[in-house]
Amino acid sequence: TEEEIGERPRRCEKSVAEKRERLQKLEKASGSISKSKFSETRLQLQNNLVLWRKHRKSFYGIWNQIMESMETANEKKLMDDVCIETDEAAGVKFADLNELVAGSAAAKKRKLSPL
């Protein structure tokens, strides 16, 4: 109908106005950081990743010994019972975070370099 035809441009204009307003808020909120602060943060992430890998390796060494001694135990159920969350369950991948530190092409594509 003619009413629907007339209503659609108004809805589109309203939608565009809302999106422009949101874009302006996002542009104002984005800031820049200094190269030194960026380097410091990247170094801190790198140190945390080294610790993560070290502690993960230690944990799984102990965990595997426990599981070997409990031949009939269900590993997944036991992890749930003692409230252990794996990286996979949390949706975290070491490689993705390591990629940020390494400054790979994917990280550059995401514009993760200082201004």
Buried (B, 14 or more C-beta within 10 A) or exposed (E): EEEEEEEEEEEEEEEEEEEEEEEEEEEEEEEEEEEEEBEEEBEEBBEEBEEBEEEEEEEEEEBEEEBEEEEEEEEEEBBEEEEEEEEEEEEEEEEEBBBBBEEEEEBEEEEBEEE
